[in-house]
Amino acid sequence: MDPIGQLGHLLVDPLGRAFFLRALVAAILVGTVCAVVGTYVVLKGLAFIGDAVSHAAFPGIVVAFLLSGPYFLGAAVAAVGTALSIGFVSRRTQLRLDTAVGVVFAGTFALGIYLYSTIHGFVMDLMGLLFGNVLLISYGDLVGLVVLGLLVLAVIGVLWKELLYATFDPLGAAAAGLPVELLEYAFLAVVAVTIVVSLKAVGIILVVAMLVTPAATAQLLTVRFGRMMALAIVVGIVSAVVGLYVSLWADAASGATIVLVETALFLAAMALGPRTGLLSRLRREN
Amino acid sequence: MTNRESGPNGQADQSFKTSESSSVDVLLEDVSAGYGTRAALEDVHLEVPSGSLLAVVGPNGAGKSTLLKVMAGLLRPWSGRVEVLGEPPGRAAHRIAYVPQAEMVDWQFPVTVEDVVTMGRYPRLGWIKRPGALDRLAVADALELVGMAGHRRTQIGSLSGGQRRRVFLARALAAEPDLFLLDEPVTGVDATTQEDLMDILEGQAKRGRTVVATTHDLACAAQRFQRVAGVNRTVVAQGPASLILDPEVLAKIYGGHLLVVGGQTYLMDDAHHHDEAAAGERHFHAESESSGTHRGGKD
């Protein structure tokens, strides 16, 4: 058989299987939503908060399991609650933000592990929770994720310019009458829901990469906000699709493979980027 | 305590009730404000007449930026009465354009000159709506006025200091406000830019808009502004701009920073640094809610 035909088989054959199609839809959704929200996360410097909120989703998932409800509802309640309380604590107390995040982050994750350890028998896939396995996503979960993902995109679609102004110049925006504090809470809630959407794909530990890496890659390549978001979406989707195929061919963990593709694209942008790129710097020196 | 040049007290109180028809755009009565337990301003009395061009001068850490933040509704005063454009601070926000110090801005942020100026239109656009033809026109006009029309696609980080100030003034102009609150709009810019920016502000004042700007440049304040307010933890003097040519008034504002040699007065104010603003920034969200009643007061 010719090599092109063989590649065609490698690309097309998996599409015939329902589990792979479901995984592909979920991965593309996650790549898109994370890139859109991640653009603001990177510009606001909220990567650490994203990491904390994803860990906080863990106890919510365990509780949802104990009550036999859908995992993403439990995760959403826990993540949104944690995100809002981090925002509240940092605004209303003397603690530095990273201290507040550190306390919340470890505390909620410990609660999740504690609850998990009380479940007897091998009923929950801990590895899948921590590192994701999008190939095992069920139809019901996928529908839930699509709804939540579209909700996030709709909220950003409504608030994009106010969020942009408040991120760039919070004082100027507040003086001009934008509800900057309210926008901040709304955005934290959006970050939390985005993380919930991404959990099945990459798991609790690696969600922060989905949120930060595509946007960071895009920031190396452009100085315009709109293009940064568009490029981040491209990086997110390409990484999700390529990562999913590679994980299938190599029989490797899907979440980790997707994140590795993203990291590779980031390194490539760093090496080849127009402004900060190592190559352009070498060329300038000659 | 305060050196009030104009306007009897009774009239000021009167204007509080019938402010919409009065000619005072900003009114501060017995205002104290600060960050945490540290007072930055105490017992401030200040009146800014409509259509005036007011320079706020004073040494570093005197509370100039704090005064501007109180007017902008960004910092809730601990006590006293504040009225801006006939309303409590923050209520008339859509009629105010505030420009922060250049040091407060992330210049690497991925926005172009045009993006920044368009932000001036966002508050009047309302939710969901995208900038339309009218907004693009206002942005183009503002860019033309500040002489930056040729740089609309430039990322803000590659602009010079003077160009950056021009762009932020253009954002304020695009908002078409009744009140400009500008923190150090001509600091660190070349002479041409300073003249250009002052010409623009003068033009705005002539059209009945009110401009309040902090500055370290006393020559600029005396020559290009109509009115001046000298700040040193409170408003120690206010009146026509020529006021600050008076050595006695200068001594009141600058205290130990002033040196008188053979009839000549020299100001020993070091180049500005922004500890006050930076600290304020950090404390604002954490403190503004909880500090409603207690006052530092001792220093």
Interface residues (C-beta under 8 A of the other chain):
Chain A: L43 S90 R91 R92 T93 Q94 V158 L159 K161 E162 L164 Y165 T167 F168 D169 L171 G172 A173 A174 A175 A176 G177 L178 E181 Q219 T222 V223 R224 F225 R227 M228
Chain B: K69 A72 G73 L74 G90 A93 H94 I96 A97 Y98 V99 P100 M104 V105 D106 F109 P110 V111 T112 D115 V116 M119 G120 Y122 P123 L125 W127 I128 R130 Q155 G157 R171 A175 L181 E281 H285 A286 E289 S290
